[in-house]
Every structure is written in structure tokens, then in C-alpha cells.
Amino acid sequence: MSSRWLILKANLYKLWNRMSSGSYFPAPVKAVAIPKKSGGERILGIPTVEDRIAQMVVKMEF
């Protein structure tokens, strides 16, 4: 197995452990300013990859 696969597997296991024990808390969302056509800006929140995986797991299970 490649080292990337082993790292991914270890990270998924840690995430699963935290979610199953109830100790998982999402990381702060990164705020990015997106320009509007009218000249203003809109703030867009970008979650971490770990948070997106957690959201998909919850969506699939519930």
C-alpha cells in the first residue's frame, strides 16, 4: 500500500472514532470574500475536507 493510502486510512479511523464517541466538533469554517456583479462582496464559508466527509456520513446514515 502507498503511504498516502495509509495516512488516509489512519485519518478516517480517527474521524470515525471521534464521531462514534460523540467527541467530534467541526473545525472553524474558512471565510472567503466572493465579488458580486453589483460591486459588493459576499462571504462564502468553506468547510474542511474532514467536515465534508463527516457531513456525508451523517447524511448517508440518517
C-alpha positions as CSV (number, residue, x, y, z in Angstrom):
1,M,0.0,0.0,0.0
2,S,1.2,3.5,-0.7
3,S,1.9,5.9,2.2
4,R,-0.9,8.2,1.1
5,W,-3.4,5.4,1.5
6,L,-2.1,4.5,4.9
7,I,-2.4,8.2,6.0
8,L,-5.9,8.5,4.6
9,K,-6.9,5.3,6.4
10,A,-5.5,6.5,9.7
11,N,-7.3,9.9,9.4
12,L,-10.6,8.2,8.5
13,Y,-10.2,5.9,11.5
14,K,-9.6,8.9,13.8
15,L,-12.6,10.8,12.4
16,W,-14.8,7.7,12.9
17,N,-13.6,7.3,16.5
18,R,-14.4,10.9,17.3
19,M,-17.8,10.7,15.6
20,S,-18.8,7.4,17.3
21,S,-17.7,8.6,20.7
22,G,-19.5,11.9,20.4
23,S,-16.4,14.0,20.8
24,Y,-16.3,15.3,17.2
25,F,-16.6,19.0,16.8
26,P,-16.2,20.7,13.4
27,A,-13.3,23.0,12.7
28,P,-14.0,26.7,12.1
29,V,-15.1,27.5,8.5
30,K,-12.8,29.5,6.3
31,A,-14.4,32.7,5.2
32,V,-13.7,33.8,1.6
33,A,-14.9,37.0,0.0
34,I,-16.6,36.5,-3.4
35,P,-17.1,39.6,-5.5
36,K,-20.6,40.4,-6.7
37,K,-21.6,41.7,-10.1
38,S,-23.1,44.8,-8.4
39,G,-19.7,45.7,-6.9
40,G,-20.1,44.4,-3.4
41,E,-18.8,41.2,-1.8
42,R,-20.4,38.1,-0.4
43,I,-18.8,36.0,2.3
44,L,-18.6,32.3,1.4
45,G,-17.9,29.7,4.2
46,I,-15.6,26.8,3.1
47,P,-15.6,23.8,5.4
48,T,-12.6,21.5,5.8
49,V,-12.4,18.2,3.9
50,E,-12.8,16.3,7.2
51,D,-16.1,18.2,7.9
52,R,-17.4,17.4,4.4
53,I,-16.7,13.7,5.0
54,A,-18.4,13.9,8.4
55,Q,-21.5,15.6,6.8
56,M,-21.7,12.9,4.1
57,V,-21.5,10.1,6.6
58,V,-24.3,11.7,8.7
59,K,-26.4,12.2,5.5
60,M,-25.9,8.6,4.4
61,E,-26.8,7.2,7.9
62,F,-29.7,9.3,8.9
